């Protein structure tokens, strides 16, 4: 399959790079990935709370609110 060949080359390039990386480099990547996950979780819960679940009791009320917001003219 010609389509998968470039993706396979890219995957092999990064895979070989990580295999041949020194120990401190692998540790640095683990720290970077963990920090990214923690930051994502904090941002999601702090800046994007579940507005519909908090302010409306039933699915019908939530759907009405969404429909009203989408069809509201300014």
C-alpha positions in Angstrom: 0.0 0.0 0.0 1.6 3.2 -1.2 -0.4 5.4 1.2 1.0 3.8 4.4 4.6 3.9 3.2 5.3 7.6 4.2 3.6 7.1 7.6 5.6 4.0 8.2 8.8 5.8 7.4 7.8 8.7 9.8 6.9 6.2 12.6 10.2 4.3 12.1 12.2 7.6 12.1 10.8 8.6 15.5 10.8 5.1 16.9 14.5 4.7 16.1 15.2 8.2 17.5 13.6 7.3 20.9 15.3 3.9 21.0 18.7 5.5 20.6 18.1 8.4 22.9 20.2 8.7 26.1 18.6 8.0 29.4 18.4 11.6 30.4 16.5 12.4 27.2 13.9 9.8 27.8 13.4 11.1 31.4 13.1 14.6 30.0 10.3 13.4 27.6 8.5 11.7 30.4 8.5 14.9 32.4 7.3 17.0 29.4 4.5 14.5 28.7 3.4 14.4 32.4 3.4 18.2 32.6 1.3 18.5 29.5 -1.2 16.0 30.8 -1.5 17.8 34.2 -1.8 21.2 32.5 -4.5 19.9 30.2 -6.5 18.5 33.1 -6.2 21.6 35.2 -7.2 23.9 32.2 -10.1 21.6 31.3 -11.7 21.7 34.8 -10.9 25.3 35.7 -11.6 27.1 32.4 -14.2 24.8 30.8 -16.7 23.6 33.5 -19.7 21.6 32.4 -22.1 24.6 32.0 -25.1 22.6 30.8 -25.0 20.0 33.6 -24.5 22.7 36.2 -27.3 25.0 35.1 -30.0 22.7 33.7 -31.6 19.6 35.3 -32.9 17.6 32.4 -31.8 16.8 28.9 -34.8 18.5 27.5 -33.9 21.8 29.2 -30.3 21.5 28.0 -31.4 20.8 24.4 -33.8 23.8 24.5 -31.0 26.1 25.7 -28.6 24.9 23.0 -31.3 25.3 20.3 -32.1 28.8 21.5 -28.5 29.8 21.5 -27.9 28.4 18.0 -31.0 30.0 16.5 -30.9 33.3 18.3 -30.7 36.3 16.0 -28.6 39.3 17.0 
